[in-house]
């Protein structure tokens, strides 16, 4: 696996409504490729299911947008909750993406001394064998990485 480096600016937007938890969207754009599109991502709630499942499974909608995305979201009633810069390396192994990065606040101070290792796969619904592949690869990382299933909403 040959790593790619990346530097992305990510903003998290909330739309508070009648429900207990707000609707969350993530807007991300690369800082190292001027003119590249913004990406808007919605991550659904983790599927309720077998607790022994080796990976969190959730719906994901990811679309490329124009540079007016922040203004559009604010006009729709979303408010920015926080933003950060993610700098790191991206590895690919088949359909898996492994991002290893540190996040810094706008003040350029690190959010943590640790790296975040994020292993993700986009697959059609019902392909539970993908979770086994993720587990198998994650087991190889165990000597180097503290493995946990983390819900991104917990990080807010």
N, C-alpha and C positions, 0 to 999 in steps of 0.2 A: 504494500500500500504506500503510495507516494502522497504525502500530505499537501493540501492547499492551505495557504494562509488566508485569513479573512479579518476584516475590521468592519463591524456593522454597528449602526446606530439603531437602537430599538426603543420605541415608545409604547407604553401600555395605556390603553384608553378604556374608560368605564362608562357605561350607560346605566344610571340608577333608575329603577322603575318601581313597580308595585311589589315585585318579588323580593325575597330576603337577600339574595346575593345579586350583585350587579352583572350585567352582560359585559364580557371582557373581550377586547380585540387587541392584537399586537401588530404594530406597524414597524417594519424593519427595512432599512436600506443600507447598501454597502457604501462605506466611506472610501474604499480604495478603488472604486470604479465609478467615476463621475458620469452622470447621465443614465445609470442603471435604474430600472424601475423600483418603486417601493413594493414591498410584499405585505399584504394584509393577511393575517392568520386568525382563524377562530378555532379554538380547541374546545370540544364538547366535554361534558362530564365523563369521568371514567365509567365504563360499562359495569353495571352491577352484575356479578356473575360469580364464577368459581374463585374463591379466595386463594386457592393454590395456583392460580394462573401466574405464570412467570413474568408477565409484563402488564403494564397498564394499557388498556385498549380504549380508545376514544375516537369519536368522529373528528376529522380535521378538514378544514376548508382553507386553502392557501391560494391566493390569487395575486398576480402582478397588477400594479395600478400605476397611475401617473403621479407626477410630483406634487399634485395638489391634494393628495390624500389627507394630510393633517387638517387642512382647511375644510375639506369635505366632511370629515368625521366631526369636527366641531360644529359645523352647520347642522348636522344630523342630531346634535344633542350630546355627543360623547365629550368627556372631559379627560385630559391627560392626567393619569395618576402618577406615573414616574417614567423616567427614561434612563438609559445607560448605554455605554459603549462596550461591545463584546469583541475582544481581540484574541485570536487563537488559530488553531489548525483544524482542518476538516479532512477526515479520512473516509474512504468509501471501501466497503467490502460487499460486493454483490449489491443487494438492494438496501443494505444497512448504511446509515450515515453515522459517523462517530465524530462529534464536535468536542474539542478540548479547548476550553477558553477561560479567560478571566474577565470579569465585568468591572468596569470603572464607572463611577458616577460622573456627571457633567463636570464636577470639580477636579476630575482626573485622579481622584483618590481611589485605590482599589476597594472594592466592596468586601473582599476577603483575601487572605493570603493563599487560599487554596484555589485549585483549578476545578471547574465544573466539567464533568465528562458526561456528555449526553449522547445516548445511543438511541436512534430512532429508525423506524421502518414505516413506509407508507404501503399499505396492502389492502386489497379488497376485503369487504366484510366476510367473516366466516373462515378465514384462513388461519386457524389456530396453530398450525405447524410453524408459522413465522415466529410466534412467541417462544417456541422451543429453540429456534435458531438464535434468537436474541439471548436467551438464557445460556446457551452453549458458548456463545462468544463472550458474554459477560463473565462467565466462569473463568475464562482465560485471563481476564483483567483483574480477578480477585486479589492476587498478590500485590497489585499496584494501586488498586482503587477500592474505596469503601463503597460497596454496592447498596443502593437503596432505591426503591420506587419512590419518586418524588412527584407530587402533583404541582405543576407550575403555579397554581393559584395559591399554594402554601407559601411561596416565596414573596408574595406581596405583603 
